[in-house]
Amino acid sequence: MGKAGRRFRELLATEPYVFTTGVFTPIEARLAELVGLKCVYMSGYSCALGYLARADLGFPTMTEMTTWARYIASVVDIPVIADADDAYGNAIIAMRTVEEFEKTGVAGIHVEDQRFPKRCGHLAGKVVLPREEAVKKFKAIVDARSDPDFFIIARTDARNAVGGSLEEAIERAKAYADVGVDMVWCEFPTPDRAEAEKFAVEVRRSFPNLPLAFNYSSSFRWIDVENPLTFRELGEMGYKYIFITLGSIHAAMYAVWNFMEDLRDNQEQAQFRLQRMKLGHPTENHHKLGRFDYFKELEEKYLPAEFVETRYAQSEGFGAKDFRPKGVLI
């Protein structure tokens, strides 16, 4: 127990800041690891959109989210931080949520202080719990973990909830830190530099060693911001964990839309065009991304030798003995 959580804590302790993007599938997490990202974020909105084709309005259940988290954590060695939404109920339900996420192998979770059912922090209509109830809920969450390295991030939506304010978000963040969460996160309504700075200064005045999380939100059109925050600037403010929440699914939807539009209009030419674009790219060969060679080695190690030799000597396809015909991935 604790291996993933310890690795994430070590990253925070040794890196000026840690950054990544949101994923919702194991192959996205695997690609993140292959390109060299040091951790990965399982995005709740990406899960709602990618699996259910619904906006992030609390539709995924705890069972679904922990199942997806387990799949993701099982294919990578880098630590995974998972979105646990509002922990799917009150403080008592939240305690079970911690127990179930600990079993998945993720390094930690974040939980927000919204009233169930939650919604994306950038959608209107958010309602937060009364501060006292929220504090007790985070205390329950901290107390529920059996692994002391399991990482708990408390998110407050008080800034952009009904009747919210930055001052309330600051006070809540300090109260959550006081009951032992490992990191706090304020969901900001806009990419406002001054608000990000003020939140960091005020919280870290009381908790100078407390790391902060920053959602480099995909709901913000950063290209329209006159002086957008950089990751380096955020790290210097104390935002040690920075993530582009829906980066992967936005990139995937863009690429898939373009391919399907081309397929509709140009039939087989779309496939030719896609393959030309991917020549020599690390994702060109899906057999290799699926680690076929690794599993073939396991067959050679654990299955009867004569069976394996016959299987690969007398069949055709990727991995067959001396199989290199023109027009087939090798």
C-alpha positions in Angstrom: 0.0 0.0 0.0 1.1 3.6 -0.5 3.4 3.1 -3.5 1.5 5.5 -5.8 0.8 8.0 -3.1 4.4 8.1 -2.1 5.6 8.6 -5.7 3.2 11.6 -6.1 4.4 13.1 -2.8 8.0 12.6 -3.9 7.2 14.4 -7.2 5.8 17.4 -5.3 8.8 17.5 -3.0 11.4 17.4 -5.8 9.8 19.2 -8.7 9.2 23.0 -8.8 5.7 22.0 -10.0 4.0 19.0 -11.5 1.8 19.3 -14.6 -0.3 16.9 -16.7 -3.6 16.6 -18.5 -6.9 14.9 -17.9 -7.6 11.4 -19.4 -10.5 9.0 -19.3 -9.1 5.9 -20.9 -6.2 3.6 -20.1 -4.6 4.2 -23.6 -4.5 7.9 -22.9 -2.8 7.3 -19.6 -0.3 5.0 -21.3 0.4 7.6 -23.9 1.0 10.2 -21.2 3.5 7.9 -19.6 5.2 7.1 -22.9 5.7 10.8 -23.8 7.2 11.5 -20.4 4.6 13.1 -18.3 5.3 12.4 -14.7 1.7 11.9 -13.5 -1.8 11.7 -14.9 -5.1 13.1 -14.0 -8.4 11.1 -14.4 -10.9 13.8 -15.4 -14.5 13.5 -14.2 -15.8 15.7 -17.0 -13.8 13.6 -19.6 -15.4 10.4 -18.1 -18.9 11.9 -18.2 -18.4 13.1 -21.8 -16.3 10.2 -23.1 -18.3 7.3 -21.6 -21.8 8.7 -21.3 -21.8 11.6 -23.8 -23.2 13.8 -21.1 -22.2 17.1 -19.5 -20.6 16.9 -16.1 -23.7 17.0 -14.0 -23.0 14.2 -11.6 -24.1 11.3 -13.9 -21.1 8.9 -13.3 -21.6 6.8 -10.2 -18.9 5.9 -7.6 -18.9 2.3 -9.0 -18.3 3.6 -12.5 -15.6 6.1 -11.5 -13.7 3.6 -9.4 -13.9 1.0 -12.1 -12.4 3.4 -14.7 -9.8 4.6 -12.2 -8.7 1.0 -11.6 -8.4 0.4 -15.4 -6.3 3.6 -15.8 -4.0 3.0 -12.7 -3.4 -0.6 -13.8 -1.6 0.3 -17.0 0.9 2.9 -15.9 3.6 3.3 -13.3 3.2 7.1 -13.0 0.9 8.2 -10.2 -2.8 8.9 -11.0 -4.9 11.5 -9.3 -8.6 10.7 -9.7 -11.6 12.9 -9.7 -13.9 11.7 -6.9 -16.5 14.4 -7.6 -18.4 15.3 -4.4 -17.6 11.8 -3.0 -21.2 10.8 -4.0 -23.0 11.8 -0.8 -22.6 13.0 2.7 -19.6 12.6 5.1 -20.4 8.9 5.8 -20.8 8.0 2.1 -17.6 9.9 1.5 -15.7 7.7 3.9 -16.7 4.6 1.8 -15.6 6.5 -1.3 -12.1 6.9 0.0 -12.0 3.2 0.8 -13.1 2.2 -2.7 -10.7 4.6 -4.4 -7.8 3.3 -2.3 -8.4 -0.2 -3.7 -8.0 1.0 -7.3 -4.3 1.8 -7.1 -4.6 5.6 -7.7 -2.3 7.9 -5.8 -5.1 10.0 -4.5 -8.4 11.8 -5.2 -9.9 15.2 -5.2 -13.3 15.9 -3.7 -15.2 19.2 -4.0 -17.4 20.9 -1.4 -20.6 21.0 -3.5 -23.9 19.6 -2.4 -24.8 16.3 -4.1 -25.4 15.9 -7.0 -22.4 18.0 -8.1 -21.8 19.7 -11.5 -18.7 21.0 -13.3 -17.2 24.0 -11.6 -17.6 26.0 -14.8 -21.4 25.4 -15.2 -24.0 27.6 -13.6 -26.1 26.4 -10.7 -23.5 25.1 -8.3 -24.5 24.9 -4.6 -21.9 24.4 -2.0 -22.4 22.8 1.4 -22.5 25.0 4.5 -18.9 25.6 5.6 -19.2 23.7 8.9 -20.7 20.6 7.1 -18.0 20.7 4.4 -15.2 20.9 7.0 -16.6 17.9 8.8 -16.9 16.0 5.5 -13.2 16.6 4.7 -12.3 15.6 8.2 -14.2 12.3 7.6 -12.4 11.9 4.3 -9.0 12.3 5.9 -9.8 10.0 8.7 -11.2 7.3 6.4 -7.9 6.6 4.5 -6.1 3.5 5.6 -3.0 4.4 3.7 -1.4 7.6 5.1 0.2 8.3 1.7 -3.1 8.3 -0.1 -3.3 11.9 -1.3 -6.4 14.0 -0.5 -7.1 17.2 -2.4 -10.0 19.4 -1.2 -11.6 21.5 -3.9 -13.8 24.5 -3.1 -16.3 25.8 -5.5 -17.3 28.6 -3.2 -15.9 31.3 -5.5 -18.3 30.7 -8.3 -21.2 29.0 -6.6 -24.5 30.7 -5.8 -23.7 33.7 -3.6 -20.0 32.8 -3.6 -16.9 35.0 -3.1 -13.1 34.6 -3.2 -13.0 35.5 0.5 -15.2 32.5 1.3 -13.1 30.2 -0.9 -10.0 31.3 1.0 -11.5 30.7 4.4 -12.8 27.3 3.3 -9.4 26.3 1.9 -7.7 27.2 5.2 -10.4 25.3 7.2 -9.9 22.2 5.0 -6.1 22.4 5.4 -6.6 22.6 9.1 -8.4 19.2 9.2 -5.5 17.6 7.4 -6.1 17.5 3.6 -2.9 17.4 1.6 -3.6 20.0 -1.0 -6.3 22.6 -1.7 -7.8 23.8 -4.9 -10.0 26.8 -5.7 -12.1 26.6 -8.8 -12.0 30.0 -10.4 -14.7 31.3 -12.7 -12.3 33.0 -15.1 -8.6 32.9 -15.8 -7.9 35.9 -13.5 -4.3 36.4 -12.6 -5.1 38.6 -9.6 -7.5 36.1 -8.1 -5.1 33.2 -8.4 -2.4 35.3 -6.8 -4.6 36.5 -3.9 -5.9 33.0 -3.2 -2.3 31.6 -3.1 -1.0 34.4 -0.9 -3.8 34.3 1.6 -3.9 30.5 2.0 -0.1 30.1 2.2 0.2 32.9 4.7 -1.5 30.5 7.2 -0.2 27.3 5.7 3.2 28.2 4.1 4.1 24.6 3.2 0.7 23.6 1.8 0.8 22.8 -1.9 -2.0 24.2 -4.1 -3.7 22.7 -7.2 -4.6 24.7 -10.3 -7.1 23.7 -12.9 -5.8 25.1 -16.2 -9.3 24.7 -17.3 -10.4 23.6 -20.8 -13.5 25.8 -20.2 -11.3 28.9 -20.5 -10.2 30.2 -23.9 -6.7 30.9 -22.9 -5.7 32.2 -26.4 -8.0 35.2 -25.7 -6.4 36.1 -22.4 -4.1 39.1 -22.7 -1.5 37.9 -20.2 -2.2 34.2 -19.5 -0.7 32.5 -16.5 2.2 30.2 -17.2 2.9 27.0 -15.5 6.1 28.4 -14.1 4.4 31.4 -12.7 1.8 29.2 -11.0 4.5 27.0 -9.6 6.2 30.1 -8.1 2.9 31.1 -6.5 2.6 27.7 -4.8 0.4 25.9 -7.3 2.4 22.7 -7.3 -0.1 20.5 -9.2 -1.3 21.9 -12.5 -3.6 20.1 -15.0 -5.3 20.8 -18.3 -8.5 19.0 -17.3 -9.9 18.0 -20.7 -6.8 18.3 -22.8 -6.8 14.7 -24.1 -10.5 14.4 -24.9 -10.4 17.7 -26.7 -7.4 16.6 -28.8 -9.1 13.2 -29.5 -12.5 14.7 -30.5 -10.8 17.1 -32.9 -8.8 14.4 -34.6 -11.7 11.9 -34.7 -14.1 14.5 -36.1 -11.6 15.5 -38.9 -11.0 11.8 -39.8 -14.7 11.0 -39.9 -15.6 14.0 -41.9 -12.9 13.0 -44.4 -14.2 9.5 -44.4 -17.7 10.7 -45.2 -16.5 12.8 -48.1 -13.6 10.7 -49.5 -14.1 7.1 -48.4 -10.9 5.1 -48.6 -8.8 8.2 -49.3 -9.4 9.2 -45.6 -7.6 6.0 -44.5 -4.7 6.7 -46.9 -4.4 10.2 -45.7 -4.4 9.2 -42.0 -1.8 6.6 -42.5 0.5 9.0 -44.4 0.2 11.4 -41.5 1.2 8.7 -39.0 4.1 7.2 -40.9 6.9 6.9 -38.4 4.8 8.3 -35.5 5.0 6.5 -32.2 1.3 5.7 -32.5 1.5 4.3 -36.0 1.5 0.6 -34.9 -1.4 -0.3 -32.7 0.0 -3.8 -32.2 3.1 -2.3 -30.5 1.1 0.1 -28.4 -0.9 -2.9 -27.2 2.5 -4.5 -26.2 2.0 -7.6 -28.4 5.8 -8.4 -28.3 5.7 -8.4 -24.5 2.8 -10.8 -24.4 4.4 -13.0 -27.0 7.5 -13.2 -24.8 5.2 -14.4 -21.9 3.7 -17.1 -24.2 7.2 -18.3 -25.0 8.1 -18.3 -21.3 5.0 -20.0 -19.9 3.3 -22.0 -22.6 4.5 -25.3 -24.1 7.3 -24.6 -26.5 6.1 -26.8 -29.3 2.7 -25.1 -29.2 4.2 -21.6 -29.4 6.6 -22.6 -32.2 3.7 -24.1 -34.2 1.4 -21.1 -33.6 3.9 -18.6 -35.0 5.5 -20.7 -37.7 2.2 -21.8 -39.4 0.1 -18.6 -39.2 0.2 -15.2 -40.8 0.0 -11.7 -39.4 2.0 -9.4 -37.2 4.4 -11.5 -35.0 4.5 -14.5 -37.3 7.9 -16.0 -38.0 9.6 -14.1 -40.9 6.3 -12.4 -41.8 7.1 -9.2 -43.7 4.7 -8.9 -46.7 4.3 -5.5 -48.3 1.3 -3.5 -47.1 1.2 -4.9 -43.6 2.3 -3.2 -40.4 5.6 -4.6 -39.2 
